[in-house]
């Protein structure tokens, strides 16, 4: 049996803003941008991993409507889980993402668990981290 990772999803406040950030700031590529009625299926991914798609989804279905505001509040506070990207030059990525206007949560530092990393909040409040193995 083959088992592969293909998709993960982030909630975003504005899909166009998120698309600009993740393509121009982070450097991901558009995988799919399709409208199906009122729903926009928007995914991006790293050039080096064409099989991986990160969905940039507006808060809505499949969540129950009663949870929409709670998820918005959690995003605004930065309480949603992080997404982590592996890179081979964390300082260069840090500079590019910072210059794109992302809120810096953590400057580049050596971590005791074997990586050098940094952290930002995307325009919707999601934490994104960039991690490079220590040499």
Secondary structure as GFF3:
##gff-version 3
##sequence-region A 1 135
A	DSSP	beta_strand	7	12	.	.	.	ID=ss1
A	DSSP	alpha_helix	15	20	.	.	.	ID=ss2
A	DSSP	pi_helix	21	25	.	.	.	ID=ss3
A	DSSP	beta_strand	29	36	.	.	.	ID=ss4
A	DSSP	beta_strand	39	45	.	.	.	ID=ss5
A	DSSP	beta_strand	53	58	.	.	.	ID=ss6
A	DSSP	three_ten_helix	65	67	.	.	.	ID=ss7
A	DSSP	alpha_helix	68	77	.	.	.	ID=ss8
A	DSSP	beta_strand	83	86	.	.	.	ID=ss9
A	DSSP	alpha_helix	90	99	.	.	.	ID=ss10
A	DSSP	beta_strand	103	110	.	.	.	ID=ss11
A	DSSP	beta_strand	115	121	.	.	.	ID=ss12
A	DSSP	beta_strand	127	133	.	.	.	ID=ss13
###
